[in-house]
Amino acid sequence: MIVTASDASRTAEILSRPVALNGLTVPNRIVMAPMTRMFSPDGVPGDDVRSYYARRAAAGVGLIITEGTYVGHESAGQSDRVPRFHGEEQLAGWAKVAEDVHAAGGTIMPQLWHIGMVRNQGDAPYPDAPAVGPSGIRLDGTEGIGKAMTQGDLDDVIGAFAEAAADAERIGFDGVELHGAHGYLLDQFLWARTNRRNDGYGGDTAARTRFAAEVVAAVRAAVSPGFPVLFRYSQWKQEAYHARLAETPQELEAILAPLAAAGVDAFHASTRRYWLPEFDGSDLNLAGWTKKLTGKPTITVGSVGLDGDFLRAFTGEGAELGSIDNLLDRLEREEFDLVAVGRALLQDPEWASKLLAGRIDELKPYDAAALKTLR
């Protein structure tokens, strides 16, 4: 994304507009995207994690969505350095994170996560817990290394998400985001390749959406009416970049409508390149289609703040990103409502304030070394 001096005032004016997500007013349109950092030993976010998030809030990020946090289920995640959103010490650490972000002028939501059949690297807090999923099938089609979830398993996971959401509100967070993207558990139910169940949770699109909708409904019931519930979803998966949940807008609506009816207040539509159209015959991206189909606010994401050199070096793909005008034009015509930024904010905690203040000459290109530390 190239920003020129002539764009600076328009950029600041449009991105500085507040937006409402249910009972929350986000002070501007810039969102910090959730990014796994693995800096929380024993699942506890410490002082470095507090500073990491608060620094970005102080520098103008309107809404912070934390890295994925494991809900309280034994198979939710494998790494002992990924933060958990359950346990007295873990929640006490998160309460301090929320307090510091608020003191810095920002808003914050935890991303609640169950990885399902995806297995992370690292020490397992529950080494004997099997990987679980809708059918015990990994994203690559491998069978026999996990188990298909029973009704008891489904009920336990639904309860774990609801409890985590209630805890988030209790300790001072501004909302929650449910991780239903990238091939993790909720997405494994949505995707026909990993969901081969023959009960009420598998089969056609409506049945495959049932589990995610039940999670949303339980979360909605566990929190107050004005507390925002976001749902992140994607077509692509971690091990299948070209996967698609929906080939047409009609197929996408069949997935999103039950989630919206269950209580989703806003959707976070994850794409790898925000400027690409989602379906033939329209320039709308995935977030744009999501808003059109559901009427709910949406967050767009995908290589915002990165440049063509990064994309070629990191992914082997070239890209003509053009100026920020494309992004601003879409915001002005209300194709989507907020813009999530990932790696650019890892590189430069002051990325948002520089953009909003017109200090575009100070923006730093992304360097993968930023992944190695909490800045």
MARDORO-192845 format. One record per residue (C-alpha): residue in three letters; x, y, z. Coordinates in pm, whole numbers, padded with zeros to 5 digits, always signed. Example, Ala and Ser with C-alpha at 12.3 -4.5 7.8 and 13.67 -1.06 7.14 Angstrom:
ALA+01230-00450+00780 SER+01367-00106+00714 
This chain:
MET+00000+00000+00000 ILE+00160+00324-00114 VAL+00064+00647+00060 THR+00151+00979-00104 ALA+00159+01327+00045 SER-00154+01428-00146 ASP-00342+01143+00021 ALA-00244+01232+00376 SER-00530+01462+00478 ARG-00795+01242+00317 THR-00643+00937+00481 ALA-00657+01093+00825 GLU-01012+01222+00781 ILE-01163+00893+00665 LEU-00972+00661+00896 SER-01044+00882+01198 ARG-01421+00839+01176 PRO-01572+00646+01471 VAL-01788+00339+01412 ALA-02038+00151+01629 LEU-02024-00223+01687 ASN-02337-00299+01888 GLY-02289-00110+02216 LEU-01924-00024+02154 THR-01800+00287+01976 VAL-01461+00229+01816 PRO-01281+00565+01790 ASN-01145+00511+01441 ARG-01141+00260+01154 ILE-00803+00098+01226 VAL-00802-00251+01377 MET-00503-00452+01493 ALA-00545-00795+01339 PRO-00500-01102+01563 MET-00150-01248+01525 THR-00014-01545+01720 ARG+00301-01437+01906 MET+00374-01720+02156 PHE+00517-01491+02425 SER+00296-01614+02711 PRO+00470-01893+02910 ASP+00215-02127+03070 GLY-00049-01936+02878 VAL-00014-01627+03098 PRO+00021-01284+02932 GLY+00285-01090+03123 ASP+00409-00733+03140 ASP+00567-00754+02795 VAL+00234-00854+02642 ARG+00061-00569+02828 SER+00310-00320+02688 TYR+00289-00468+02339 TYR-00086-00408+02311 ALA-00098-00081+02507 ARG+00175+00071+02292 ARG-00037+00024+01981 ALA-00349+00160+02149 ALA-00156+00469+02254 ALA-00039+00511+01896 GLY-00388+00533+01753 VAL-00518+00181+01687 GLY-00893+00206+01744 LEU-00966-00162+01810 ILE-00719-00430+01912 ILE-00813-00792+01851 THR-00570-01003+02048 GLU-00383-01302+01924 GLY-00582-01623+01939 THR-00640-01740+02297 TYR-00730-02097+02387 VAL-01072-02155+02539 GLY-01100-02391+02836 HIS-01113-02726+02662 GLU-00835-02983+02684 SER-00798-03012+02306 ALA-00826-02639+02234 GLY-00455-02595+02164 GLN-00116-02754+02195 SER+00138-02479+02255 ASP+00218-02386+02614 ARG+00333-02038+02502 VAL+00006-01937+02340 PRO-00212-01745+02588 ARG-00516-01912+02738 PHE-00843-01744+02819 HIS-00917-01961+03120 GLY-00754-02009+03457 GLU-00714-01762+03741 GLU-00360-01651+03663 GLN-00425-01629+03290 LEU-00739-01418+03329 ALA-00567-01192+03582 GLY-00300-01126+03321 TRP-00560-01048+03057 ALA-00744-00811+03292 LYS-00425-00606+03319 VAL-00388-00604+02940 ALA-00741-00466+02900 GLU-00683-00207+03171 ASP-00364-00081+03006 VAL-00522-00063+02660 HIS-00813+00138+02798 ALA-00575+00372+02980 ALA-00402+00430+02646 GLY-00731+00523+02479 GLY-00801+00204+02285 THR-01058-00074+02279 ILE-00977-00444+02289 MET-01134-00785+02231 PRO-00981-01129+02282 GLN-00996-01373+01995 LEU-01136-01699+02134 TRP-00984-02006+01970 HIS-01003-02383+01944 ILE-00763-02526+01688 GLY-00941-02857+01633 MET-00745-03092+01407 VAL-00465-02842+01345 ARG-00171-02919+01571 ASN+00065-02637+01670 GLN+00431-02677+01748 GLY+00546-02655+02109 ASP+00494-02821+02442 ALA+00140-02942+02500 PRO-00035-02831+02819 TYR-00257-03140+02780 PRO-00025-03397+02619 ASP-00278-03679+02637 ALA-00567-03485+02485 PRO-00649-03608+02134 ALA-00696-03373+01843 VAL-01069-03340+01777 GLY-01275-03220+01487 PRO-01602-03276+01309 SER-01480-03600+01150 GLY-01127-03649+01283 ILE-00981-03541+00948 ARG-00690-03300+00906 LEU-00696-03021+00648 ASP-00481-03230+00413 GLY-00728-03519+00432 THR-00522-03731+00671 GLU-00731-03958+00891 GLY-00658-04164+01200 ILE-00468-03911+01413 GLY-00765-03751+01588 LYS-01122-03827+01673 ALA-01464-03720+01555 MET-01640-03517+01820 THR-01927-03673+02011 GLN-02231-03476+02121 GLY-02067-03448+02462 ASP-01755-03302+02302 LEU-01963-03050+02109 ASP-02148-02944+02422 ASP-01821-02906+02616 VAL-01665-02685+02349 ILE-01977-02471+02318 GLY-01969-02424+02695 ALA-01599-02335+02688 PHE-01656-02057+02432 ALA-01951-01921+02629 GLU-01757-01924+02956 ALA-01461-01746+02798 ALA-01689-01477+02655 ALA-01854-01422+02993 ASP-01510-01397+03153 ALA-01401-01144+02889 GLU-01689-00914+02977 ARG-01636-00967+03351 ILE-01268-00868+03343 GLY-01320-00558+03132 PHE-01287-00641+02762 ASP-01498-00455+02507 GLY-01623-00756+02310 VAL-01503-01092+02179 GLU-01407-01235+01844 LEU-01473-01602+01768 HIS-01206-01759+01547 GLY-01396-01935+01271 ALA-01129-01897+01001 HIS-00814-02052+00854 GLY-00903-02417+00901 TYR-00941-02421+01279 LEU-01223-02599+01461 LEU-01525-02385+01374 ASP-01404-02360+01014 GLN-01351-02738+01001 PHE-01725-02776+01055 LEU-01803-02520+00784 TRP-01580-02684+00521 ALA-01714-02991+00341 ARG-01365-03139+00303 THR-01315-03174+00679 ASN-01679-03218+00780 ARG-01806-03558+00666 ARG-02054-03613+00944 ASN-02388-03778+00873 ASP-02572-03636+01173 GLY-02732-03294+01220 TYR-02391-03123+01209 GLY-02286-03244+00866 GLY-02414-03270+00512 ASP-02553-02959+00345 THR-02441-02603+00413 ALA-02706-02538+00678 ALA-02605-02848+00874 ARG-02234-02770+00850 THR-02304-02421+00988 ARG-02505-02551+01284 PHE-02216-02599+01527 ALA-02069-02252+01469 ALA-02416-02100+01504 GLU-02469-02284+01833 VAL-02136-02148+01961 VAL-02243-01796+01862 ALA-02583-01836+02028 ALA-02426-01965+02352 VAL-02179-01676+02357 ARG-02455-01426+02287 ALA-02656-01566+02577 ALA-02358-01553+02812 VAL-02289-01181+02772 SER-02494-00865+02799 PRO-02704-00751+02500 GLY-02476-00460+02410 PHE-02153-00661+02429 PRO-02019-00706+02073 VAL-01968-01056+01934 LEU-01748-01071+01622 PHE-01694-01373+01400 ARG-01383-01415+01188 TYR-01406-01643+00889 SER-01219-01709+00567 GLN-01238-01901+00245 TRP-00868-02002+00260 LYS-00710-02238+00513 GLN-00361-02254+00661 GLU-00278-02563+00457 ALA-00507-02489+00163 TYR-00475-02134+00035 HIS-00711-02194-00256 ALA-00990-02355-00053 ARG-01336-02202-00073 LEU-01639-02236+00150 ALA-01861-02071-00110 GLU-01836-02043-00487 THR-02127-01801-00520 PRO-02287-01523-00315 GLN-02586-01749-00259 GLU-02367-02019-00104 LEU-02196-01759+00114 GLU-02530-01623+00233 ALA-02633-01975+00338 ILE-02334-01979+00575 LEU-02352-01624+00705 ALA-02725-01585+00760 PRO-02749-01844+01042 LEU-02447-01691+01213 ALA-02596-01343+01196 ALA-02929-01473+01324 ALA-02751-01647+01614 GLY-02607-01318+01736 VAL-02298-01207+01540 ASP-02270-00827+01554 ALA-01989-00791+01299 PHE-01790-01015+01067 HIS-01413-01012+01017 ALA-01367-01142+00663 SER-01011-01270+00632 THR-00849-01256+00291 ARG-00484-01258+00192 ARG-00525-00963-00051 TYR-00802-00720+00044 TRP-00824-00563-00304 LEU-00918-00884-00489 PRO-01284-00934-00589 GLU-01445-01237-00427 PHE-01686-01345-00700 ASP-01703-01292-01075 GLY-01907-00999-01195 SER-01845-00768-00899 ASP-01557-00569-00753 LEU-01672-00640-00396 ASN-01418-00816-00179 LEU-01515-01077+00082 ALA-01592-00815+00348 GLY-01800-00622+00097 TRP-02007-00925+00006 THR-02046-01012+00373 LYS-02189-00670+00453 LYS-02416-00677+00148 LEU-02555-01020+00238 THR-02596-00975+00614 GLY-02631-00600+00671 LYS-02377-00634+00952 PRO-02062-00421+00992 THR-01751-00584+00851 ILE-01374-00569+00889 THR-01156-00615+00584 VAL-00800-00749+00606 GLY-00526-00875+00381 SER-00183-00719+00313 VAL-00284-00369+00426 GLY+00030-00167+00488 LEU+00260-00403+00298 ASP+00439-00331-00025 GLY+00500-00525-00344 ASP+00861-00600-00251 PHE+00745-00772+00068 LEU+00482-00977-00114 ARG+00733-01096-00372 ALA+00997-01178-00111 PHE+00769-01340+00146 THR+00512-01520-00072 GLY+00670-01532-00416 GLU+00377-01331-00552 GLY+00392-00989-00709 ALA+00123-00729-00649 GLU+00028-00390-00784 LEU-00105-00232-00466 GLY-00139+00123-00596 SER-00214+00405-00355 ILE-00428+00402-00043 ASP-00704+00570-00245 ASN-00847+00228-00333 LEU-00893+00143+00034 LEU-01034+00486+00119 ASP-01277+00479-00173 ARG-01417+00149-00050 LEU-01455+00282+00303 GLU-01631+00595+00178 ARG-01885+00397-00021 GLU-01933+00174+00287 GLU-01826-00150+00121 PHE-01685-00237+00464 ASP-01648-00051+00793 LEU-01306-00118+00945 VAL-00961-00213+00822 ALA-00743-00465+01004 VAL-00365-00434+00987 GLY-00128-00715+01073 ARG+00241-00731+00991 ALA+00277-00356+00938 LEU+00180-00308+01306 LEU+00428-00574+01415 GLN+00703-00380+01244 ASP+00600-00038+01367 PRO+00387+00014+01681 GLU+00329+00376+01568 TRP+00205+00281+01222 ALA-00149+00407+01291 SER-00045+00739+01446 LYS+00196+00808+01162 LEU-00075+00744+00905 LEU-00337+00950+01091 ALA-00095+01240+01144 GLY+00027+01249+00786 ARG+00379+01135+00883 ILE+00387+00904+00586 ASP+00759+00952+00524 GLU+00819+00778+00858 LEU+00632+00456+00773 LYS+00867+00157+00789 PRO+00859-00134+00542 TYR+00793-00470+00703 ASP+01091-00680+00807 ALA+01032-01042+00915 ALA+01266-00982+01211 ALA+00970-00807+01373 LEU+00822-01150+01440 LYS+01104-01239+01679 THR+01033-00984+01950 LEU+00747-00801+02118 ARG+00802-00435+02032 
